[in-house]
Amino acid sequence: MPDSTMFDSAFQARLRDLLVWRRDVRRFRPDSLPEGALERLIELACLAPSVGLSQPWRFVEVAGPARRKAVRENFEACNAAALSAQSGERAQLYARLKLAGLDEAPLHLAVFADRGTRQGHGLGRRTMPEMAEYSTVTAIHTLWLAARAEGIGLGWVSILEPARITAILDIPTEWRFIGYLCLGYPQAEDDTPALERADWERRRAASDFLLRR
């Protein structure tokens, strides 16, 4: 069992700093990541909890220019549709938002959940098969924090069509698309979410989300 002094008040404060300064990055510097950075981040991501120790996450590095271009085109189409669904001042604000770092980020990573994996022998998924997807999200968040600790930014792109991304990347259709991640060194750092700085939304107090019965 680890010594409790490993996680003293100083560590706890630094952990809080890590959570506060984790951002959804959209603007990246062109610098490549160090050799082995991706493999190191994936190794840490795989320490995330998963239902039945199923480890259903599947990471796909997207390096081919043609595939990246196809992903970019799908984003543009989906983003245009999302813009058309807005109206008035909200549409103007949406048009000014930068919602992807696809052109600048040196590393692209698509993440899928394999709900049909036999690992874990189905434990914990009989009544809630979606636990495979939830487990995959914990792996993404673990990777996100690990990246931030190394000064690497991560942007989660969700304005994409899952079926189209699956086809572009030639992925088994039974895998479920969870997210498309852009990774690289951020142009700037901030402890306030970009959407809050852009007046899109405000972070609510934690007390708003706690119910007692």
KAWOGI-V748408 format. One record per residue. N is the residue number from 1. PHI is phi in whole degrees, -180 to 180 (NA if undefined). Layout:
((N/PHI) (N/PHI))
This chain:
((1/NA) (2/-68) (3/-66) (4/-62) (5/-70) (6/-64) (7/-120) (8/-79) (9/-63) (10/-66) (11/-64) (12/-61) (13/-66) (14/-68) (15/-63) (16/-63) (17/-59) (18/-61) (19/-68) (20/-65) (21/-90) (22/-72) (23/-129) (24/-90) (25/-86) (26/-121) (27/-121) (28/-120) (29/-78) (30/-77) (31/-59) (32/-73) (33/-78) (34/-62) (35/-56) (36/86) (37/-63) (38/-62) (39/-62) (40/-66) (41/-68) (42/-64) (43/-60) (44/-71) (45/-60) (46/-75) (47/-86) (48/-65) (49/-70) (50/-145) (51/-60) (52/62) (53/53) (54/-82) (55/43) (56/-80) (57/-69) (58/-134) (59/-103) (60/-125) (61/-75) (62/-106) (63/-112) (64/-67) (65/-57) (66/-65) (67/-69) (68/-62) (69/-63) (70/-65) (71/-64) (72/-60) (73/-66) (74/-67) (75/-61) (76/-60) (77/-66) (78/-67) (79/-68) (80/-63) (81/-65) (82/-65) (83/-64) (84/-66) (85/-82) (86/-90) (87/-148) (88/60) (89/-64) (90/-65) (91/-66) (92/-64) (93/-66) (94/-59) (95/-62) (96/-87) (97/-73) (98/-99) (99/-108) (100/-156) (101/-115) (102/-62) (103/-80) (104/-97) (105/-66) (106/-73) (107/-126) (108/-115) (109/-138) (110/-96) (111/-124) (112/-127) (113/-114) (114/-98) (115/-65) (116/-89) (117/-57) (118/-86) (119/-63) (120/90) (121/55) (122/76) (123/-58) (124/80) (125/-118) (126/-65) (127/-94) (128/-134) (129/-61) (130/-69) (131/-60) (132/-63) (133/-68) (134/-62) (135/-63) (136/-64) (137/-64) (138/-64) (139/-67) (140/-63) (141/-65) (142/-62) (143/-61) (144/-59) (145/-68) (146/-63) (147/-64) (148/-60) (149/-64) (150/-98) (151/79) (152/-98) (153/-91) (154/-135) (155/-121) (156/-96) (157/-96) (158/-117) (159/-87) (160/-146) (161/-91) (162/-54) (163/-64) (164/-68) (165/-64) (166/-59) (167/-70) (168/-58) (169/-92) (170/55) (171/-105) (172/-51) (173/-66) (174/-79) (175/-76) (176/-102) (177/-70) (178/-107) (179/-172) (180/-116) (181/-108) (182/-106) (183/-128) (184/172) (185/-82) (186/-69) (187/-67) (188/-149) (189/-123) (190/-153) (191/-96) (192/-118) (193/-55) (194/-60) (195/-68) (196/-75) (197/-64) (198/-88) (199/64) (200/-79) (201/-159) (202/-117) (203/-72) (204/-90) (205/-68) (206/-59) (207/-63) (208/-68) (209/-109) (210/-104) (211/-110) (212/-128) (213/-121))
